Amino acid sequence: MNPVLESIKLVIKKSRHVKINQENLKQTCSKLNSQDVKYSMEKSPFDLSILNPQERLNFIFIFNSINFCYWGEPKWTVKYQGKQYDGAWGIIACLLKAIDKEIPILNAEYLATLTREELQKILESNVTIPLFNDRLRILKENGEILTRKYNGRFSCVIKRANNDAINLLDILTTDFPSFNDFAFYDGQKVLFHKRAQLAIADVYRSFKGRGYGNLKNVDKLTAFADYKLPQILRKLGILKYSRELAYKIDNKIQIPAGSKEEIEIRANTIYAVELMKKELKTKIPNITSIDIDSYLWLLGQKKSPTDKPYHRTLTIFY
């Protein structure tokens, strides 16, 4: 069993700032059909299949190592091949641009000795990306660990996990500290493991469940608790916020990392997706939490002038 699900039970039970509207959840599920479920990376403007399997695995690992916290004023954006990108697509663009320039960004030994100046060039944009120093530290740390313990190859991590998604989750969150995404709620440790689970899902989807992507227990992964999922779940009327929390989010007041409000947003996001999965099983028997996550994330990419803001938390975890 995925330990994330067990750990959020207390939060769901005691949640005061965030509630789940079951009726709206069921209405949303009634409109969702199997053809609506798309993999988010299939909608990416970039084709990672141009990389050989070993390169692609390291790319997925490195991307997910620094795939977090893009919000700010002005928003961090990068230019690549004549187009502007931000968020996750922006990081992918930066990594691809580095590869185009023959910067060995996929080499773990290179990452282990990465300098501030080198990363500044790789992530060059209109403004300095939020939490730049954390990204530098994580890339160096993950490069060093990957080199020392896994011969510099993420494929060796997958092999160590015996192609099991839950084993892989345990290795990522144990051997690579920056993937160990947790908080404490009333003294109890609550696990989220957003980036670690997303990395595993990306491997599975990128390789279409074959070869390196032939992972057991992918159906045990939960949703990836970030900014965009709770935003779209709120828009759908599935997540309901207290008046105080809604005021903070709508006025772009920061929600501290590890606060009860932030933990409740993330825990209820995961639980709402689990409830959606249960509701959808009758008409889409093979649906997984990562399928629903992808559907919701892509839905959240369709912007509307009436959209309310997402919650703002400075964190390396999402």
N, C-alpha and C positions, 0 to 999 in steps of 0.2 A: 504493500500500500504506500502511496505517496504521503510522506510525513506532513506535508503542507496541510492536507485536509484535516488531519487530526488536530493539528495545532491551532487552527482558526476557530474551533468549536466554541471555546470560551468567549471569544470576541463576538461571535454571532449571537450567543446567548445574552450577553450583557450590553450589546451595542446600544448606545443612547443617541449618538449623533447621526447614524445612518440606519435606515430601514429598507427592507425589500417589499415592494408592492406585488403581491402574488398575482393579482388580477391582471395587471398590466403585463407582467411576465408571460402569463398564459396567452394573452392577446397577441403579443409579439411572436411567440412560438407558433401560433395558429397561422400566421402569415409567412412563416419561414419554410422554404422547401429545399430539397437537396441540391437543386441547381443554383441556389443562392450562395452555397458554401464554396468560396474560392480561397486559395492560398495567397496570403498577402504578398509574398515574394514573387508570385507569378504576375502580379500587377506592378512589380518593380520596373523602373525605366532602364534597368541594367540587366545584362545577361551574364550570370556568373558561370555558365557552362563553358565559357571561353577559357576558363582555368582548368588545368588538369585536376584530377580528384584530390591529390595531396594538397595542392595549392588552394583548392576550393575549401577544403576542411580547415586549413589554417586561416583562410580569409573569414570563414564563419566564426571561428573562435576569436579572432582579433576584433572583428566587427562587434560581436556581442560583449567583448571586454569593455568597450568604451561607448556602447549604445545606451546613453542615458542623458537626461537633463539638457534640453535644448532651448528652453524658454528664456525670454529676456526681452528687454527693449533697448535698442532695436533687436529684432530676431536674428540669430546667427544663420547666415546663408552663404553658400559657396557656388562658384561658377565652374561648370565642367561641360566641355564640348558645346559651348554657346548657350547653355541653359542654367537657370538658377535652381538650386536645391537646398532644402533645409532638413532638420530632423534626421531620422535614420537614413533617408536617401542621401542626405548631405554627407554623412560619415562614409557611406559606401562610395560616393563620388570622390571623396578625398583619398580613400584607399586605392581606388582604381587610377586616379590621377598619379599617385605615387608610383604605382606599377608601370604606368605609361612612361614615367621619367626614369625607370629602372632603379628606383629606390627599393631596397630589399625589405619592404615592409612585412612580407610574409615569412621572413627568416627570424626564427626565435632568438638566435644569438644576436642579431642586429637589434632586436627590440630590447634585449637585456641591457644593452649599452646605449640606448637611445638618449640623445641629449635634448635639452629644452629647445634649442635652436632648430634642431631637425624636426621635432614635432610641430613647432610653430609654422614651418614651411609646409608640412604635410597638411595641417589643418588651417592653412591660410584662408582668410575670409574677410567679410566686411567688418566684423568685430571679433574679439577673442572669445572663443567658445566658453560657456560656463564651466566651472570646475576643471579648468585646463590642468592645473597641478595634479589633481586626482587622476586624470586620464594619463598623464605622463607616468605617474607612480605605478598605476595599474599595468600599463603596457610593459614597463621595465620588469615589474614583479612577475607578471605572467610569462614574459619571454624567458626570464631566468628559470622559473619552475619548469616550463615546457622543455627547455634545453637540458636541465639537470635530471629530470625524472622521466621524460618521455621522448628523448632523442630529437627534440625540436619539432615533433609531429603530433598534431591533434589526433591523427589516425591511431597512434599508440594509446591515447587515452581511451578511445572507443574500444580498442582491442582489450585493454585492461578491464573494461566494463563488461566484457563478454557480450557486446552488442545488446545490452539491456539498458533501456532508458532510465530506470530507477537506479541501477548501479552507477550509470553515468552521472546522474544527478548527484549522487552521494560523493563521487570522486571530485566532480567540479566544485562542490561546496565545501569539501574538506581540504583538498590539495591546493585550491586556488582561493585564498581568503576573500578576494574582492567579489566572488560570486556568492558568498555566504550571506544571503539577504534575510535578515531577521530583525525582530524588535521585541520589546517586553511590554506586556499588557497585564496590569495588575499582578506583576511579579512572574507571569508565565511567559515563556519564550514562544513567540509566534513566528513561523516560517513563511516566507513568500517565494524566494528563489526565482524571481522573475527572469533575470537575464540567463541564468543557468538553464531553466526550462525552455526558454526561447531558443537558445543555442542548439539544444537537443532537437527541438521541433524543426529548426532550420536545416539541420543535417538530414533528418528524416524526409522533409519535403523536397529539399534540393536534389536529393538522390532518388526521389520518388519511391522510397521504401525498399530500394534495391541496393546491393553492394554495401557501402558504408552506412547507407540509410536503412538497412534491414535491421531495425531495432525492435526488440520485444518491449512490451508494456508501454508503448507510446500512448495508449488509451488511458494510462494512469496519470498522465501529466494534467495539471490544472491550467486555468487561464493565467495569463501573464499580467499581474496587477500593476498597471502603469497610470498615466494621466488620461489617455484617450478612451480607454474602456469605461471607466466610471463616468466620463463626460457623456458618452453616447448612451450608457445605461440610464443616466439621469434624463437625458433628452427623450428617451423612450418611456419614461415614467416608471422604470423598474427600480431605480435607486431613489429614495426620498431622503433629503437632508434636513436636519434641524434648522430652525430659523437662523440661529447663530452661525452655523457652518455655512449655510447657503449665502449669508451676507458676506462672509470672508471670501468665499470662492468667487462670488459675483463681482466683488470689488478688488479682486486680485491681491488679497492680503495673504501673505505666505502662511502655509500650514506647516509647522515644524516637523521635521523628520522624527519619527518615533513618538509623536504625540498620539493621544487616544483618538483624536479626529482622523489623523492620517491612517492609523492602523485600522480603524473601522471602515474607512473608505476602501482600503485594499482588501481586507478580509471579506467584506460584503460583495465586492466585485467578483472575487473567486467563487463565493458561495452562490451568487446569482447565476453564474455560468453553469455551475453544477446542477442547479435547479432547472435551468433551461435544457440541459442535456437530458435530464430525467424526463422532462415533459416531451421532448422531441423523439425519444427512443422508439415510440410506437410507429411513427411514420418515417423516421430515418434511423434504422436500427444500429448502423455502424458509426453514428456521429460521435465525435470526441469533443472534449473541452477545447482542444486547440483548433478544431474546426470552427466552433462557435466564436472563439477569440478572434480568429482571422476574419470571420464574417463581420463581427462588431467593429473591429479595427478599421476595416475597409469602409464600412458604413460611416465611421467617424471622419474619414478623409473627405467626405462630401460636405463641404462647408456651406453654411447658411448665415445670412446676416443676423438672424435671430438666435443663433447659437449662444448659449451661456459659456463662460470661460471654463477651462479645466482647472483643477486645483493646482496650486503652485507650491512645490516642496523642493528645496535644494537637497539632492541626494544622488549618490552614485548608483543606486539600485534600479532606477527607472527614469 
